[in-house]
Amino acid sequence: MGFVRVPGNDIPEGAEEHWLEGRGGVKVRVLTAPSSQGSARGSVIVCPGRTEFIEKYFEVIRELQARGFAVFCIDWRGQGLSGREVSDPVKGHFHSFDDPVNDLATALKLLSSKLPRPHIGLAHSMGGCILLRAMQTRRVDLDAAAFSAPMWGIPNLGNLSKQYVRFMASVGAGGQFAPGVERKWRRENFKRNPVTNDKERHARGQGLISEEPRLALAGPTIGWVAAAADATEAFLQPNAFAHLRLPMLVASAGQEQLVDNKAHAAVAAALPDAIHITIPGAKHEILQGADADRAQFWEAFDQLTERVVPRQGAVAG
């Protein structure tokens, strides 16, 4: 099928597209790319957020390659160019978050020859929920993990709302749009957007969808909301993360509008070896944001990775 191209969004050096078949026969698209600095220090497993897709992360992937890492990135089922579980392709739908968890675990096993260890996770928003679930249930084994504005809690999703979506999903309505969400993709106005304060990166993301309309996604389904409630509630169980003794970074956006920052503090406190930072000026998509905000994230990410795999020439402390 090939990668979607727009000016100013260069395909990472050596990038390859792969396809695998997940539960229910859903086709899932994956990228691998080698280090651009010779022999890889390890591999970074990039897990995008809801509505996102591989091409949106080309800049991030190139930055990781320049740091000496091989890179993996995935189009989750139900978005990007991967297959859908419902007939309307703009509906964001999961039956269960365990399905993308299994897709991720399967892809990492199939592509292990292209992904030298150590493995470091880099997950944003919904991808942070999927990756933490994969680690919590021991289906993905990492050596370190960094989370950008992870979706570990959803604002304004109270117990009554959870009961409603679970009931509706149980009676077969899980494939319907959740109440009050956008039912069509519309090109987003930069001034009103809740995710980035960088006009150029915002335009690039919108331009990719305009170039390839199959990348478009609207609001989530009732089933997706019910599945998200199940996944995030599992993070609140006592000792849910006692076995996760690897180094982790949790980065919150100071101007967050989409996920619950209080959940970041709660989960980070329950993780045995986590550092939690807040980037005051950042909106939700920290790595799609302004250079100054991105620089704060990358500094913390580099400190995390050097605990696991020092840069060439660096002396391990």
Secondary structure, 3 states (H helix, E strand, C coil): CCCCCCCCCCCCCCCEEEEEECHHHCEEEEEEECCCCCCCCEEEEEECCCCCCHHHHHHHHHHHHHCCEEEEEEECCCCCCCCCCCCCCCCECCCCCHHHHHHHHHHHHHCHHHCCCCEEEEEECHHHHHHHHHHHCCCCCCCEEEEECCCCCCCCCCHHHHHHHHHHHHCCCCCCECCCCCCCCCCCCHHHCCCCCCHHHHHHHHHHHHHCHHHCCCCEEHHHHHHHHHHHHHCCCCCCCCCCCCCEEEEEECCCCCCCHHHHHHHHHHCCCEEEEEECCCCCCHHHCCHHHHHHHHHHHHHHHHHHCCCCCCCCC
